[in-house]
Amino acid sequence: MDYEYAKEKDIKELYDLQLRAFESEAEMINSRNVPALMESYEENRADFINWTVLIKRDDSGKIIGAVRCRENGDHIEIGRVMVAQEHRNRGIATDLMTAVEEMTQAKAFELYTCTKSYININLYEKLGYKIYKVEQGPSDLSFAYMRKTLD
């Protein structure tokens, strides 16, 4: 899969994708308290420098998928795995997650998702992630923390 590293000029388009992608999550779990939807554009823009963001574009150059990652102690933290709804079920999220693993020498990767996000949990389990803890969030949601360790 062809991907590229997001640049500052991509922040607005990434934020718009984030709102669209996580809207379907909010519908699936029946809650608007999804962290990605609660984040303002200003917060998103300020946080951009703290992450490496991989993006996938369609043939017209529009961003249709993204994942962000960063080193966090002994592992790589993965966040905001998102694919435009009209491009889902084509392997884009899997390809982006694989690209994160291949771009680093890390042996462990962690992420979290809502415990009600069965589609996400299923995808991550297929990729080798296992739930290692569940925590209640500050709102009506609980989160499954998942980890994958490479041999």
N, C-alpha and C positions, 0 to 999 in steps of 0.2 A: 504494500500500500504506500502510496505517496503521501507524505505529510510534511509539514513545515513547522518551524517555530513561530509562534505568534509574536508580533511586534506591537509597539505602542499604538500604531495606527489601527490595529485590529480590535482594540479594547471595546469600542462601542458596538461593533458587530458581534463580538463574543458575548457582551452583556445582553444584547437583544436575543441571541440564540439561547442563552441561559434562561431568560424569562419564558421563552416559548417552550423549551425542552422540559423545564421543571413545572410548567403549568399542567402538563399531563400527569406528572407525578402527584401534584396536589389533588387532582381529580381522582386518581387511583386510590390514594390513601384517605381521601375525604377530609383534608385539612389544608388550610392556607399557611400553616406555620412551617413550611419548608424553608430551611435556612437560605437556600439559593434564591428564593423569591422574596425574602425579607431584606436582602442586601440591597442597598441603594447603589446607583451608578457611581456615586462619589466613593463609597466604600470599596466597590469592585475595582475602580480605577486605582485607588491608593494601594490595594492589596496585590495588584498585578505584578509588581516588582519582586514580590516574595515567592513567586512560582515560575517554573518553566512550563510553558503551555504549548502543547502540540495541537495542531489543527489539520483538518482535512477539508479541502475545497472541492466543489463540484466543477464541472467543465467550464462554467461561466465565471469561476473565481469566488463564488459565494462560500462562506464558511458553513459546512454542514455537520461538522463534528469536532469535538475538542475534548481534551483531558489535561488537567494540570497536575504537576508533581513537584516535590522538593525533598531534599534530604532532611531527615528528622532523627537524629541520633543514629541508631543501628539499622534504620530502614528508610525506605522511600515512602513518603506520604502521597497518596493519590486522592485527587478531589475533582469535583465538577465534571464527571464523565457525562457528556451530553451529545446527543445526536438529534438533528432536526427530525421532527415526527415523520415527515414524508420520506425520510431516508433510513428509517429504522428497519431492523431485521435483514440487513445486508452485510453484516459483519464489521461495520465501521467501528463500533465500540470495542469489539474484540481486537481489531487491528491496532487501534490506538493504545489499548492496554498492553498489547504485545510489544509495541514500539517503545513504551516506557521501560519495560523490562530489558529490552535489547540495548537501550542507550546508556545503561548504567552498569556498574560492576556490583551493584547491591545484590544481596541474597535474600532480602526480605522486603515485602511491600504491604502497606496497610491502607485501609480506607474504611469509611463508614457509610451506612445508608439507613433509611428508616426501616424498622422491623416490619412495616406493612408493605414495603416495596418488594413484593415477591418476585416480580420480573427481574429487578436488579439483583436481588440475592441469588436467584437462579443463575443468572449470567456469571456473577462472580464465582459461584461455586463451580460452574463448568470450567472456569479459568484456573481453578485450584485454590481459591480463597476459602478459608474456614472461619466461622464466627468464633471469636475468642472471648467476647463479653457483650453484654447488652446493658445499656444505661437509659434511664429515663431522662429525656431532655427537659428544658425549662418550660415547655408548653405541654400540649397534649400528645406529643410524640415520644416514642422511645427509639433508640438507635442501635443497630447491630454493627459492632466493630469487627472487621474481618482482616485476616492476615494470610499472606502467601509466602512460603519460604521455598527458595530454590535449592536444589541439591548441589 
